[in-house]
Amino acid sequence: MSSDLFNRLVMKAKEFIEKRSIVTYDEMVKWANTENISSITLSVIIEELLSRGIVEPEGEFFTPPELSFPLFKKSVPKAIRVKGLEPSVVKPTINIPHPGEDIVKVKVNTGVGKVNVDELLKDPEMLRVIEYLSEHWSVGDLKIMNDLEKMGIQNPRRFIRKLLDLELITYHPDGVFDITDKFPRIKKKKTLADFLI
């Protein structure tokens, strides 16, 4: 998908939300269907609107069945509202999980750029994942999972999910993870083995 087409879709979604002030994820899905937009593309559009500060999440994040993949799960807000709209004028959302949903009790941190990197690096396995991504800025989903497993990292999907939640990496519909400008660049210390390869 070209960047021009993607931006047009983002603007269409923005107009749809602004007309209603607040929309649920299910309403966004119905809109996306009329525009022939896939679920994963819709989730990226919502992510883009949130990152641009055009909209704010309303309620908790959850993983709908259509965004639950074998290698990772993508979370979206139950609803989104126009930024600046007072929560008090918004109808409260009722959390009724559908069968197979994985509800993630996470609140969006709009100041996600202030991620405490030191806390992340306390986990030696997370440190290795960050080192890997510092060298592989754009990598396919199958490759990264295989590479991390070969490195001896147990359940690499949970680390990828954490980085996605913190918006340190993004996932594209073509199956590629990219680091964002918030990602902490860490150079891996060279060992003798690295020079012998």
C-alpha positions as CSV (number, residue, x, y, z in Angstrom):
1,M,0.0,0.0,0.0
2,S,1.4,3.4,-1.0
3,S,1.9,6.1,1.6
4,D,-0.5,8.4,-0.3
5,L,-3.3,5.8,-0.2
6,F,-2.7,5.0,3.4
7,N,-2.8,8.8,4.3
8,R,-6.1,9.1,2.4
9,L,-7.6,6.2,4.4
10,V,-6.3,7.8,7.7
11,M,-8.1,11.1,6.7
12,K,-11.3,9.2,5.9
13,A,-11.2,7.4,9.3
14,K,-10.6,10.8,10.9
15,E,-13.7,12.3,9.2
16,F,-15.8,9.3,10.2
17,I,-14.8,9.6,13.9
18,E,-15.2,13.4,14.0
19,K,-18.8,13.2,12.7
20,R,-19.6,11.0,15.7
21,S,-17.3,12.3,18.4
22,I,-16.8,8.8,19.7
23,V,-17.0,5.4,18.0
24,T,-16.6,1.8,19.2
25,Y,-14.1,-0.6,17.6
26,D,-17.1,-2.5,16.2
27,E,-18.4,0.6,14.5
28,M,-14.9,1.2,13.0
29,V,-15.0,-2.4,11.7
30,K,-18.3,-1.8,9.9
31,W,-16.9,1.4,8.4
32,A,-13.7,-0.4,7.3
33,N,-15.9,-3.1,5.6
34,T,-17.6,-0.5,3.5
35,E,-14.2,0.9,2.5
36,N,-12.8,-2.6,1.8
37,I,-10.2,-2.2,4.5
38,S,-8.8,-5.3,6.2
39,S,-8.7,-5.7,9.9
40,I,-4.9,-5.4,10.2
41,T,-4.9,-2.3,8.0
42,L,-7.7,-0.8,10.2
43,S,-5.6,-1.5,13.3
44,V,-2.7,0.3,11.8
45,I,-4.9,3.3,10.9
46,I,-6.2,3.4,14.5
47,E,-2.6,3.3,15.7
48,E,-1.7,6.1,13.3
49,L,-4.6,8.3,14.5
50,L,-3.5,7.7,18.1
51,S,0.1,8.5,17.4
52,R,-0.8,11.7,15.6
53,G,-2.8,12.8,18.6
54,I,-6.0,13.1,16.5
55,V,-8.0,10.7,18.7
56,E,-7.8,9.3,22.2
57,P,-8.6,5.8,23.4
58,E,-11.8,5.3,25.5
59,G,-11.8,2.3,27.8
60,E,-9.4,-0.6,27.9
61,F,-7.5,-2.3,25.0
62,F,-8.4,-5.8,23.9
63,T,-7.4,-8.3,21.2
64,P,-10.3,-9.2,18.8
65,P,-10.2,-12.6,17.2
66,E,-9.4,-11.2,13.8
67,L,-6.2,-9.6,15.2
68,S,-5.0,-12.7,17.1
69,F,-2.1,-14.1,15.0
70,P,0.0,-17.3,15.6
71,L,3.1,-15.2,16.4
72,F,1.6,-12.3,18.2
73,K,-1.6,-10.5,19.2
74,K,-2.5,-7.0,18.3
75,S,-4.5,-4.9,20.7
76,V,-6.9,-2.0,19.9
77,P,-9.0,0.3,22.1
78,K,-12.6,-0.7,22.8
79,A,-13.6,2.8,21.5
80,I,-11.9,6.0,20.4
81,R,-13.0,9.6,20.8
82,V,-12.0,12.9,19.3
83,K,-9.1,14.3,21.3
84,G,-10.2,16.8,23.9
85,L,-13.7,15.5,24.2
86,E,-14.6,15.4,27.9
87,P,-14.9,11.7,29.1
88,S,-18.0,12.8,31.1
89,V,-20.0,13.4,27.9
90,V,-19.1,10.0,26.5
91,K,-21.3,7.0,27.0
92,P,-19.6,4.5,29.3
93,T,-18.3,1.4,27.5
94,I,-19.4,-2.0,28.7
95,N,-16.8,-4.6,28.5
96,I,-18.5,-7.7,27.1
97,P,-15.7,-10.0,25.8
98,H,-16.5,-12.1,22.8
99,P,-15.5,-15.8,22.8
100,G,-11.8,-16.1,22.2
101,E,-11.0,-12.5,23.0
102,D,-7.8,-11.7,24.9
103,I,-8.6,-8.6,27.0
104,V,-5.4,-6.7,27.8
105,K,-5.7,-4.5,30.9
106,V,-3.6,-1.6,29.6
107,K,-4.1,2.1,29.6
108,V,-2.5,4.1,26.8
109,N,0.4,6.2,28.0
110,T,0.3,9.2,25.7
111,G,3.8,10.1,27.0
112,V,5.1,6.8,25.8
113,G,8.3,8.6,24.6
114,K,9.2,8.6,28.3
115,V,9.6,4.8,28.4
116,N,11.9,3.8,31.3
117,V,14.6,2.1,29.2
118,D,16.5,1.2,32.3
119,E,13.6,-0.9,33.5
120,L,13.4,-2.7,30.2
121,L,17.1,-3.5,30.2
122,K,17.0,-5.1,33.6
123,D,15.6,-8.2,31.9
124,P,18.6,-9.9,30.2
125,E,16.4,-11.5,27.5
126,M,14.8,-8.2,26.7
127,L,18.2,-6.6,26.4
128,R,19.2,-9.3,23.8
129,V,15.9,-8.6,21.8
130,I,16.7,-4.8,21.8
131,E,20.3,-5.5,20.7
132,Y,18.9,-7.7,17.9
133,L,16.5,-5.0,16.7
134,S,19.2,-2.3,17.0
135,E,21.0,-4.3,14.2
136,H,17.8,-5.3,12.3
137,W,15.7,-2.2,12.1
138,S,13.2,-3.8,9.7
139,V,12.6,-7.5,9.9
140,G,10.0,-10.0,8.9
141,D,7.8,-11.6,11.6
142,L,8.9,-15.2,10.9
143,K,12.6,-14.3,10.7
144,I,12.6,-12.4,14.0
145,M,10.8,-15.2,15.8
146,N,13.1,-17.9,14.4
147,D,16.3,-15.8,15.1
148,L,15.3,-15.0,18.7
149,E,14.4,-18.7,19.4
150,K,17.8,-19.7,17.9
151,M,19.4,-17.2,20.3
152,G,17.8,-19.2,23.2
153,I,15.1,-16.6,24.1
154,Q,12.1,-18.3,25.6
155,N,8.7,-17.2,24.2
156,P,10.0,-14.3,22.1
157,R,6.4,-13.3,21.3
158,R,6.0,-11.8,24.8
159,F,8.9,-9.4,24.3
160,I,7.7,-8.4,20.8
161,R,4.2,-7.7,22.3
162,K,5.8,-5.6,25.0
163,L,7.7,-3.5,22.5
164,L,4.5,-3.1,20.4
165,D,2.6,-1.9,23.4
166,L,5.2,0.6,24.2
167,E,5.2,1.8,20.6
168,L,9.0,1.1,20.3
169,I,8.3,-1.0,17.2
170,T,5.4,-1.1,14.7
171,Y,3.9,-4.0,12.7
172,H,3.0,-3.5,9.1
173,P,0.3,-5.5,7.1
174,D,3.0,-7.0,4.9
175,G,4.4,-8.9,7.9
176,V,7.3,-6.6,8.8
177,F,8.3,-5.2,12.2
178,D,10.0,-1.7,12.1
179,I,11.6,0.1,15.0
180,T,10.2,3.6,15.8
181,D,12.1,6.8,16.6
182,K,11.4,6.0,20.3
183,F,13.4,2.8,20.1
184,P,16.5,2.7,22.3
185,R,19.5,2.0,20.1
186,I,22.0,-0.3,21.8
187,K,25.2,-1.6,20.3
188,K,25.9,-5.2,21.0
189,K,29.3,-5.7,22.7
190,K,31.7,-7.5,20.3
191,T,33.1,-10.8,21.5
192,L,35.9,-12.9,20.0
193,A,33.3,-15.2,18.5
194,D,31.9,-12.3,16.5
195,F,35.2,-11.8,14.7
196,L,35.7,-15.5,14.0
197,I,32.3,-15.8,12.2
